[in-house]
Amino acid sequence: ASLTYWREKYERLGAVSLGQEVQRGRPRTHIASIQLLQHRQKHQQELFYRTAIMQSEYNELPFMAEHGLVIRVDGVKELLEYYDQPREAPELLPGQVRLHDLQSGLKFGRA
């Protein structure tokens, strides 16, 4: 998600009661994001976004990948590629065959 989307998301969520959110078990990044957007300057919001959300401020992601703490999920990509492929025509089974007389337009067989 982009920085703009992140800001819009947490601005839409608006003010929250901190006690209720912690009791519900909402992740701390959500609570911190909401509070940052309400009370902090833009450069502090950007730093938090790069560090906590994108994990790229201090090269956290490459570090975690180097130590085997990150996995690549290819299943979603493969699933989306599968659904993007054109579909084959369904196989006509016996009893589903439709025969038409091209001159008269009459149907023969089961419909």
Contact map, one row per residue, 1 for C-alpha under 8 A:
111011000000000000000000000000000000000000000000000000000000000000000000000000000000000000000000000000000000000
111111000000000000000000000000000000000000000000000000000000000000000000000000000000000000000000000000000000000
111111100000000000000000000000000000000000000100100000000000000000000000000000000000000000000000000000000000000
011111110000000000000000000000000000000000000000000000000000000000000000000000000000000000000000000000000000000
111111111000000000000000000000000000000000000000000000000000000000000000000000000000000000000000000000000000000
111111111100000000000000000000000000000000000000000000000000000000000000000000000000000000000000000000000000000
001111111110000000000000000000000000100000000000000000000000000000000000000000000000000000000000000000000000000
000111111111000000000000000000000000000000000000000000000000000000000000000000000000000000000000000000000000000
000011111111100000000000000000000000000000000000000000000000000000000000000000000000000000000000000000000000000
000001111111110000000000000001001100100000000000000000000000000000000000000000000000000000000000000000000000000
000000111111110000000000000000000100100000000000000000000000000000000000000000000000000000000000000000000000000
000000011111110000000000000000000000000000000000000000000000000000000000000000000000000000000000000000000000000
000000001111111100000000000000000100000000000000000000000000000000000000000000000000000000000000000000000000000
000000000111111100000000000000000100000000000000000000000000000000000000000000000000000000000000000000000000000
000000000000111110000000000000000110010000000000000000000000000000000000000000000000000000000000000000000000000
000000000000111111011000000000000100000000000000000000000000000000000000000000000000000000000000000000000000000
000000000000001111111000000000000000000000000000000000000000000000000000000000000000000000000000000000000000000
000000000000000111111100000000100000000000000000000000000000000000000000000000000000000000000000000000000000000
000000000000000011111110000000000000000000000000000000000000000000000000000000000000000000000000000000000000000
000000000000000111111111000000000000000000000000000000000000000000000000000000000000000000000000000000000000000
000000000000000111111111110000100000000000000000000000000000000000000000000000000000000000000000000000000000000
000000000000000001111111111100000000000000000000000000000000000000000000000000000000000000000000000000000000000
000000000000000000111111110000000000000000000000000000000000000000000000000000000000000000000000000000000000000
000000000000000000011111110000000000000000000000000000000000000000000000000000000000000000000000000000000000000
000000000000000000001111111000000000000000000000000000000000000000000000000000000000000000000000000000000000000
000000000000000000001111111101100000000000000000000000000000000000000000000000000000000000000000000000000000000
000000000000000000000100111111100000000000000000000000000000000000000000000000000000000000000000000000000000000
000000000000000000000100011111110000000000000000000000000000000000000000000000000000000000000000000000000000000
000000000000000000000000001111111000000000000000000100000000000000000000000000000000000000000000000000000000000
000000000100000000000000011111111100000000000000000000000000000000000000000000000000000000000000000000000000000
000000000000000001001000011111111110000000000000000000000000000000000000000000000000000000000000000000000000000
000000000000000000000000000111111111000000000000000000000000000000000000000000000000000000000000000000000000000
000000000100000000000000000011111111100000000000000000000000000000000000000000000000000000000000000000000000000
000000000110111100000000000001111111110000000000000000000000000000000000000000000000000000000000000000000000000
000000000000001000000000000000111111111100000000000000000000000000000000000000000000000000000000000000000000000
000000000000000000000000000000011111111100011000000000000000000000000000000000000000000000000000000000000000000
000000100110000000000000000000001111111110001000000000000000000000000000000000000000000000000000000000000000000
000000000000001000000000000000000111111100000000000000000000000000000000000000000000000000000000000000000000000
000000000000000000000000000000000011111110000000000000000000000000000000000000000000000000000000000000000000000
000000000000000000000000000000000011111111011000000000000000000000000000000000000000000000000000000000000000000
000000000000000000000000000000000000101111111000000000000000000000000000000000000000000000000000000000000000000
000000000000000000000000000000000000000111111100000000000000000000000000000000000000000000000000000000000000000
000000000000000000000000000000000000000011111110000000000000000000000000000000000000000000000000000000000000000
000000000000000000000000000000000001000111111111000000000000000000000000000000000000000000000000000000000000000
000000000000000000000000000000000001100111111111100000000000000000000000000000000000000000000000000000000000000
001000000000000000000000000000000000000001111111110000000000000000000000000000000000000000000000000000000000000
000000000000000000000000000000000000000000111111111000001000000000000000000000000000000000000000000000000000000
000000000000000000000000000000000000000000011111111110000000000000000000000000000000000000000000000000000000000
001000000000000000000000000000000000000000001111111111100000000000000000000000000000000000000000000000000000000
000000000000000000000000000000000000000000000111111111111000000000000000000000000000000000000000000000000000000
000000000000000000000000000000000000000000000011111111111100000000000000000000000000000000000000000000000000000
000000000000000000000000000010000000000000000001111111100000000000000000000000000000000000000000000000000000000
000000000000000000000000000000000000000000000001111111100000000000000000000000000000000000000000000000000000000
000000000000000000000000000000000000000000000000111111111000000000000000000000000000000000000000000000000000000
000000000000000000000000000000000000000000000000111111111111100000000000000000000000000000000000000000000000000
000000000000000000000000000000000000000000000000011001111111100000000000000000000000000000000000000000000000000
000000000000000000000000000000000000000000000010011001111111000000000000000000000000000000000000000000000000000
000000000000000000000000000000000000000000000000001000111111000000000000000000000000000000000000000000000000000
000000000000000000000000000000000000000000000000000000111111111000000000000000000000000000000000000000000000000
000000000000000000000000000000000000000000000000000000111111111100000000000000000000000000000000000000000000000
000000000000000000000000000000000000000000000000000000110011111110000100000000000000000000000000000000000000000
000000000000000000000000000000000000000000000000000000000011111111000000000000000000000000000000000000000000000
000000000000000000000000000000000000000000000000000000000011111111100000000000000000000000000000000000000000000
000000000000000000000000000000000000000000000000000000000001111111111100000000000000000000000000000000000000000
000000000000000000000000000000000000000000000000000000000000111111111110000000000000000000000000000000000000000
000000000000000000000000000000000000000000000000000000000000011111111000000000000000000000000000000000000000000
000000000000000000000000000000000000000000000000000000000000001111111000000000000000000000000000000000000000000
000000000000000000000000000000000000000000000000000000000000000111111110000000000000000000000000000000000000000
000000000000000000000000000000000000000000000000000000000000000111111110000000000000000000000000000000000000000
000000000000000000000000000000000000000000000000000000000000100110011111000000000000000000000000000000000000000
000000000000000000000000000000000000000000000000000000000000000010011111100000000000000000000000000000000000000
000000000000000000000000000000000000000000000000000000000000000000000111110000000000000000000000000000000000000
000000000000000000000000000000000000000000000000000000000000000000000011111110000000000000000000000000000000000
000000000000000000000000000000000000000000000000000000000000000000000001111111000000000000000000000000000000000
000000000000000000000000000000000000000000000000000000000000000000000000111111100000000000000000000000000000000
000000000000000000000000000000000000000000000000000000000000000000000000111111110000000000000000000000000000000
000000000000000000000000000000000000000000000000000000000000000000000000111111111000000000000000000000000000000
000000000000000000000000000000000000000000000000000000000000000000000000011111111100000000000000000000000000000
000000000000000000000000000000000000000000000000000000000000000000000000001111111110000000000000000000000000000
000000000000000000000000000000000000000000000000000000000000000000000000000111111111000000000000000000000000000
000000000000000000000000000000000000000000000000000000000000000000000000000011111111100000000000000000000000000
000000000000000000000000000000000000000000000000000000000000000000000000000001111111100000000000000000000000000
000000000000000000000000000000000000000000000000000000000000000000000000000000111111110000000000000000000000000
000000000000000000000000000000000000000000000000000000000000000000000000000000011111110000000000000000000000000
000000000000000000000000000000000000000000000000000000000000000000000000000000001111111000000000000000000000000
000000000000000000000000000000000000000000000000000000000000000000000000000000000011111100000000000000000000000
000000000000000000000000000000000000000000000000000000000000000000000000000000000000111110000000000000000000000
000000000000000000000000000000000000000000000000000000000000000000000000000000000000011111000000000000000000000
000000000000000000000000000000000000000000000000000000000000000000000000000000000000001111100000000000000000000
000000000000000000000000000000000000000000000000000000000000000000000000000000000000000111110000000000000000000
000000000000000000000000000000000000000000000000000000000000000000000000000000000000000011111000000000000000000
000000000000000000000000000000000000000000000000000000000000000000000000000000000000000001111101100000000000000
000000000000000000000000000000000000000000000000000000000000000000000000000000000000000000111111100000000000000
000000000000000000000000000000000000000000000000000000000000000000000000000000000000000000011111100000000000000
000000000000000000000000000000000000000000000000000000000000000000000000000000000000000000001111100000000000110
000000000000000000000000000000000000000000000000000000000000000000000000000000000000000000011111110000000000011
000000000000000000000000000000000000000000000000000000000000000000000000000000000000000000011111111000000000111
000000000000000000000000000000000000000000000000000000000000000000000000000000000000000000000001111100000011111
000000000000000000000000000000000000000000000000000000000000000000000000000000000000000000000000111110000011100
000000000000000000000000000000000000000000000000000000000000000000000000000000000000000000000000011111001111000
000000000000000000000000000000000000000000000000000000000000000000000000000000000000000000000000001111111111000
000000000000000000000000000000000000000000000000000000000000000000000000000000000000000000000000000111111100000
000000000000000000000000000000000000000000000000000000000000000000000000000000000000000000000000000011111000000
000000000000000000000000000000000000000000000000000000000000000000000000000000000000000000000000000011111100000
000000000000000000000000000000000000000000000000000000000000000000000000000000000000000000000000000111111110000
000000000000000000000000000000000000000000000000000000000000000000000000000000000000000000000000000111011111000
000000000000000000000000000000000000000000000000000000000000000000000000000000000000000000000000011110001111101
000000000000000000000000000000000000000000000000000000000000000000000000000000000000000000000000011110000111110
000000000000000000000000000000000000000000000000000000000000000000000000000000000000000000000010111000000011111
000000000000000000000000000000000000000000000000000000000000000000000000000000000000000000000011110000000001111
000000000000000000000000000000000000000000000000000000000000000000000000000000000000000000000001110000000010111
